[in-house]
Amino acid sequence: MPWRRLARNRLSFAALGAILVVTVAALLAPWLAPYDPDEPDAAVALASVSVRHPLGTDLYGRDQLSRLIHAGRVDLLVALSATAIALTLGATLGAAAGYRGGWVDHLVMRGVDAVMAFPAFILALAITAALGNSTANVVAAIALTHVPIYTRLIRGEMLKARETEYAEAARTVGNRPHQIVLYHLFPNCVPPLIVQATLAMGFAILTVAALSFIGLGIQPPQSEWGQMTAEGAGYVVSGEWWLVLFPGFAIMLTVLAFNLVGDTLRDLLDPRMRGVR
Amino acid sequence: MGFGRYVLHRLLLVVPTLFGVTLISFTLVYVLPGNPALVKAGSLATPEHVAAIERQMGLDRPVHVQYWRYLTGLLRADLGESSSTGRPVLEDFRQRVPATLELTLASLLVAAAIGIPLGVLSAVHRDTALDHASRLVGVGGVAMPSFWTGLLLLYVFFYLLGVAPPPLGRIAADVVPPTRLTGLYVIDGALTGHGTALLSALHHLMLPALTLGFAVMAPLTRMVRATMLEILESDYVKAAWAAGLPRRRVIYGDALRNALIPVITLLGVIFGFLMAGNVVVEMVFAWPGLGHYAVTSLVTKDAGPIQSFVLFVAVMYVLVNLSVDLLYGLADPRIRLR
């Protein structure tokens, strides 16, 4: 049914577009934001949605739209760095464990088991608490909780790939182990890695936002979507809805976009799954 | 491998994991910034006084001695002390576990009651408006941060409609909580015939359970839909159609029963979602449970409760995953061979 495939693609393109918009907004924040995100203006404190302030203002009269755009920088940067670190570390460990086997494999996999014995969010919360609240520590905490995903993925792929004939051929002509892994086996692992990383981006953003919401992640005056929601939380019971609606919506939209793109990539790479999900 | 040997094998694997878990929970607090002795002594204490407390708490001993003391303490159910409430952590836990349990069970109920039928209907009526709506719930539910869902529900049902209570705990301030039997207000209220408490507890439980239930519902609906779709295409279901068996019996009898088996594997994931969700949702609704306790302890850098919370959640998680494996081994004998 081609029309369904098409509709699905249209949705994926919309999701890709949303990621693009959020990224561009984050990159160009200082030029796009209509106001200084930290500039208080007591005259318009807690003003609702208006032409001058399209998303309203907070208790100090700071423009919500400008804060939202600047906050996106933090969310994306944290999620992207955490994902990049986790991917590099996880892939390296997984490749070593899968290709070498033996005690390396045992050591790596017991470490992975220990990390996976904790629900990811709880571990991230504990690590942030232990290391102290700073942006770098949030990145470290999220990266560490994501490492096992990539380790297991690459280890599995390596176990399969090292027995193949092309791996055997590469060994026969005298390649060194790191050359075989890096130039012959690893390229085949790239597609599933990209799918995982895309899906992990959404999860990372949710984690930063939740950590910051409970006061553990990104600290004021630096704005972040979850932390903006937390600042607005107290006003929901008195009717100032715009303080909560917009930052939460930004989180949902971005996470949704990453998840949709990830799902589509997986479908493209694994045709068996087409139509099932 | 027989089932008995499989169980033994899995149980033995849990021992090193639990050991690793205690090592991590110990390390977390060992590196936690701030000196617990300083917190306990108060801001006016002299350095000598702080040193005395450090000695008393064993903080001056080498790391491995401290870890050993921690481990032997755990075996005696000694979880340490909270420096902000000044009471044993175990006692604080006992008070708060029922609140978390009540919220968790209620949201599981919400998720199962809506999520499973939605997944089934969505697979049966594939590509209809209902299916699209359910898939939207599936992808949207995972993307919505639960603190946001909770706050939106509060805005609509408390501020606009005025049908929900303010987010201030488990029961109205002017209602006496029911006599403690299980600690779950709804059950205790029903058992003791305390109608006012029962109603007030249900009233307060409504929005938090809906919020958390919605977060858990998404993966559940997706999984049920996906497995139902696969099963509806399978040969034995086709055979059942061909044999002219009634539609309801094929879908809800044969197909659904098999579709629920893979859902077992989801329980671990769901538990993780629930624990993360609990922390956040309890903060939104000032629900006096474990998550709320953990976050307030984090803010005051109170080491004992944080350590115990992390350990508690991890041990529960390990046990949930163990039961998932065992249940699955029971349901699908092929698993035992791996």
Interface residues (C-beta under 8 A of the other chain):
Chain A: R4 R110 D113 A114 A117 F118 P119 A120 F121 I122 L123 L125 A126 I127 A129 A130 L131 G132 G202 L206 A209 A210 F213 I214 G215 L216 G226 T229 A230 G232 A233 V236 V237 S238 G239 W241 V244 L245 G248 F249 I251 M252 L253 V255 L256 N259 L260 D263 V276 R277
Chain B: P16 T17 G20 V21 L23 I24 S25 T27 L28 V29 V31 L32 P33 D127 V139 G140 V142 A143 M144 P145 S146 F147 W148 L151 L152 L154 Y155 F158 Y159 P166 P167 R222 A226 L229 E230 F271 G272 M275 A276 V279 V280 M283 V284 A294 V295 L298 V299 K301 I306 V310 V313 A314 Y317 V318
